[in-house]
Structure formats: C-alpha cells, structure tokens
C-alpha cells in the first residue's frame, strides 16, 4: 500500500511538472491565407479543424485557431514581423523577400510548399499577343506591385523578352489589386486591360468572350513550379515545437484529403468559399494535370536566384533547403 502511495505521489509530481511545459506553448495560433483555390489545404485545416485535432493529439489541449485573410503576401509579412501572425502563406515572391530580410535575426523560413500551379497573364486587348505588345495605355492588375509572385514572374518574362537589363520595363504598367478585384476590373472594361492572377480566377476570366491568355508562368521557367508556400519564424518554431509539429501533420492530412477525392475537394471549395460559378470549372482546376497539391518545393531557387540577380534580395540560397525548416528536407525539392 505504501509503495502504491509513493508511486501515485511521484506520478502526480511528474504530471504537475509536465503540464506547465505543455502549456508554455501558445494556446492561440494565428494563420493567414489569401484568395483562390491555391489555398484549399488551409481551407481544409480551417473548416475541418485539423490543427485543433492534431494539437490535442500532441497533448496541447484545446488550442484556438484564428484565421485571417489578406489580399497579398506583403501585408502578411508586416503582420508576421510585428508579432501579430504565426503562419503566413502566399506566393514565392513575398516569401523569398522575407526569408532574405530576416536571415540572422527572426530567421523566417518555409514550413512547406502548398502546390504547383501555373499562373496566367490574361488580357482583353486583341492586339496584345505577347508581352512585347503592351503599351503605356495598358494597366496590368496583380496582387502587389514589385513583390508579389505574379510581379516577379512578369519581370522574369520581361527579362527574357527585352533583355535582362530591362526586366522592370513593364513595372510602370502594374497596379496592386486583390484577385477578385482584379478580375472584376478586367471584365468591367475599365482602365485595367490585363490581369496576372491565379486559379480559379484565371480560368473564370477565360470563360468570358474577348479574354485571352498572353502567357503562363510555367513557360517562363520551363515547367511546373511551386506557387504558394507556408512560412513562419524560427523563433515561433523554437518556442512552439508541439504546435509546429501539429501544423505540419494537419497540413499533410489536408493535402492527402484533397488528392484522395478531388470531386469532394471541388464541392468543399464551392461550399466554403460560397462560389457562384459553375462546378465544372472548379473540377477542371483541381483535376488539371498541371496543378498538383504537394508539400514539396519546386524551382524555388530559380526564383530566388533571379530576385538576387536584379537586387530585389541581397542573398541567394545555396540550395532550397536553406530556405525551409529541416522537417521537409527529406523531400525531393528544388
């Protein structure tokens, strides 16, 4: 009896010591996403409460998750730097910018990739067949001038078309707009004559008479590439290893669910986003062989090298692994 009492007493001490350690991690996680079907894995996490599920499995109790929506990655980066956000998501442009900026201090790195997706530059101007046909009368909408992933792709395309020294030739034509606003502006016939956007908006635009594609991002870099990624600070990861592990587990579960049943994924997107367009269009995007939901980074160094070459960032990675936390280093990235 005495031995049992001692054992129970020791167990109580261990529990008392362990509990504060577990609760030392944050009990509220703030995650940001943007607009479009590219953020479908995060939508799964939000609506199916996957992070809460995996946090509880890690012994972290009832973790609250706050979801925030931004129009571009630049606003997310400001929120992350100010400590008002834990996980950001967006295109490679804003991610690479913050990775380079925080080396040696906040140490922002990629958590994982989200997908491979081609981005379309669409226009309603019948005279614009290639980017060489744009004039000062054109306005090109994209998520954020100079820093969005679409803006980086436009500069890469301009460097190929006009010579590397003229990479910024089309920048004066660009205007910052959220994807839904850019699509509305293009279709309304106002001063916006082109839109460098993302799924599903690019496919929706092409359903309208008079809209055609000028180029896509896969043609710029010679094949499939990562479009969006998730990133966080090294400080957050270090202080919240359980939350970080739970996030990755939840994200992987979301990716698996999408790839297991793409028809259901299309229905979920329509439901969660209150999408009013045709279901067939959403299915077309998700089942497009050029679209792949995956955590493996692809061609991220191609973009980082270009951004360093033109001076957008001051450093370039020796490999893609320099830009991502170790948990994904065993993936066949590039």
Residue pairs with C-beta under 8 A, 6 or more apart in sequence:
22 59
22 60
22 61
22 242
23 60
23 61
24 239
25 60
25 239
25 240
25 241
25 242
25 243
26 63
26 86
26 239
26 240
26 243
27 60
27 61
27 62
27 63
27 64
28 63
28 64
28 65
28 66
29 51
29 55
29 63
29 64
29 65
29 66
29 86
29 87
29 243
29 247
30 65
30 66
30 68
30 84
30 85
30 86
30 87
31 42
31 45
31 46
31 51
31 65
31 66
31 67
31 68
31 85
31 86
31 87
31 89
32 67
32 68
32 69
32 70
32 76
32 79
32 85
32 87
32 88
32 89
33 39
33 42
33 43
33 46
33 67
33 68
33 69
33 70
33 89
34 69
34 70
34 71
34 72
34 73
34 76
34 89
34 90
34 143
34 179
34 228
35 69
35 71
35 178
35 179
35 180
36 179
36 198
36 199
36 200
36 201
37 198
37 199
37 200
37 269
37 282
37 285
37 286
38 114
38 115
38 117
38 198
38 199
38 227
38 228
39 89
39 114
39 228
40 254
40 258
40 265
40 268
40 269
40 286
40 293
41 114
41 115
41 251
41 254
41 255
41 258
41 293
42 89
42 114
42 230
42 251
42 254
43 268
43 269
43 272
43 273
44 50
44 253
44 254
44 257
44 258
44 268
45 51
45 250
45 251
45 254
46 65
46 67
46 272
47 268
47 272
48 254
48 257
49 65
50 250
50 251
50 253
50 254
51 63
51 65
51 246
51 247
51 250
52 62
52 63
52 64
52 65
53 250
54 245
54 246
54 247
54 249
54 250
54 253
55 61
55 63
55 242
55 243
55 246
56 62
56 63
57 246
57 249
58 242
58 243
58 245
58 246
59 242
60 242
60 243
60 246
63 243
63 246
68 79
68 85
70 76
70 79
70 90
71 143
71 177
71 178
72 90
72 94
72 143
72 144
72 147
72 148
72 176
72 178
73 88
73 90
73 91
73 93
73 94
73 95
73 143
73 144
73 147
73 148
73 149
74 94
74 144
74 147
74 148
76 85
76 88
76 89
76 90
76 94
77 88
77 94
77 97
77 98
79 85
79 88
80 86
80 88
80 98
80 108
80 231
80 232
80 233
81 98
81 102
81 106
86 232
86 236
86 240
86 243
87 111
87 230
87 231
87 232
87 247
88 94
88 95
88 98
88 230
88 231
88 232
89 114
89 228
89 229
89 230
89 231
90 149
90 228
90 229
91 143
91 148
91 149
91 150
91 152
91 227
91 228
91 229
92 149
92 152
92 225
92 226
92 227
92 228
92 229
92 300
92 303
92 304
93 147
93 148
93 149
93 150
93 151
93 152
93 303
93 307
94 144
94 147
94 148
94 149
95 110
95 229
95 231
95 323
96 300
96 303
96 304
96 307
96 313
96 323
97 147
97 307
97 312
97 313
98 108
98 231
99 108
99 109
99 110
99 231
99 313
99 323
100 304
100 307
100 308
100 313
100 314
100 315
101 108
101 313
102 108
102 233
103 315
106 233
106 234
106 235
107 233
107 234
107 235
108 231
108 232
108 233
108 234
109 231
109 232
109 234
109 323
109 324
109 325
110 229
110 230
110 231
110 297
110 300
110 323
110 324
110 325
110 328
111 229
111 230
111 231
111 232
111 244
111 247
111 248
111 251
111 324
111 325
111 327
111 328
112 229
112 230
112 248
112 251
112 295
112 297
112 324
112 327
112 328
113 226
113 228
113 229
113 294
113 295
113 296
113 297
113 298
113 300
113 328
113 333
114 226
114 227
114 228
114 229
114 230
114 293
114 295
115 226
115 227
115 228
115 291
115 292
115 293
115 294
116 224
116 225
116 226
116 227
116 290
116 291
116 292
116 294
116 298
117 198
117 199
117 227
117 228
117 290
117 291
117 292
118 216
118 217
118 218
118 224
118 290
118 291
119 149
119 150
119 153
119 196
119 197
119 198
119 202
119 216
119 217
119 227
120 196
120 197
120 202
120 205
120 206
120 213
120 215
120 216
120 217
121 131
121 140
121 150
121 154
121 157
121 194
121 195
121 196
121 213
121 214
121 215
121 216
122 186
122 194
122 195
122 196
122 197
122 202
122 205
122 206
122 211
122 212
122 213
122 214
123 138
123 186
123 193
123 194
123 195
123 211
123 212
123 214
124 186
124 187
124 189
124 193
124 194
124 210
124 211
125 133
125 138
125 193
125 194
126 210
126 212
127 133
128 134
128 138
128 193
128 194
128 214
129 214
130 161
130 214
130 215
131 154
131 157
131 158
131 161
131 170
131 214
131 215
132 161
132 162
134 140
134 170
134 173
134 194
136 172
136 173
137 193
138 173
138 193
138 194
139 173
139 174
139 175
139 191
139 192
139 193
139 194
140 154
140 170
140 173
140 174
140 175
140 192
140 193
140 194
140 195
140 196
141 174
141 175
141 176
141 177
141 181
141 182
141 185
141 186
141 192
141 194
141 195
141 196
141 197
142 148
142 150
142 151
142 154
142 174
142 175
142 176
142 177
142 182
142 195
142 196
142 197
143 149
143 150
143 151
143 176
143 177
143 178
143 179
143 182
144 151
144 176
145 151
145 171
145 174
145 175
145 176
146 171
146 174
146 312
147 312
148 176
149 227
149 228
149 303
150 196
150 197
150 198
151 171
151 174
151 196
152 303
152 306
152 307
152 312
153 196
153 217
153 220
154 170
154 171
154 174
154 196
155 167
155 168
155 170
155 171
155 306
155 310
156 167
156 220
156 221
156 303
156 306
157 215
157 220
158 166
158 167
158 168
158 169
158 170
159 166
159 167
159 306
159 310
160 220
162 169
164 309
167 310
168 310
175 192
177 185
177 192
179 197
179 198
179 201
180 201
182 192
182 195
182 197
182 201
183 195
183 197
183 201
183 204
183 205
185 191
185 192
185 195
186 192
186 193
186 194
186 195
186 205
186 211
187 205
187 208
187 211
194 214
195 201
195 202
195 205
197 205
198 227
199 285
199 291
200 275
200 277
200 281
200 282
200 285
202 213
203 281
203 284
203 285
204 277
204 281
205 211
206 212
206 213
207 281
217 225
217 227
218 224
218 225
218 290
221 299
221 302
221 303
223 299
224 290
224 292
224 298
224 299
225 298
225 299
225 300
225 302
225 303
226 297
226 298
226 299
226 300
229 297
229 300
230 251
232 244
232 325
234 325
236 244
237 244
237 325
244 327
248 327
251 295
252 295
255 293
255 294
255 295
257 264
257 265
258 265
258 286
258 293
259 293
262 283
262 286
262 287
263 283
265 286
266 279
266 282
266 283
266 286
267 279
269 275
269 282
269 286
270 279
270 282
275 282
285 291
295 328
295 331
296 328
296 331
296 332
296 333
297 320
297 323
297 324
297 328
297 331
297 333
297 334
298 333
298 334
299 334
300 320
300 323
300 333
300 334
301 316
301 317
301 319
301 320
301 323
301 334
302 334
304 313
304 316
304 317
304 323
305 316
307 313
307 316
308 314
308 315
308 316
317 323
320 333
320 334
321 329
321 333
324 333
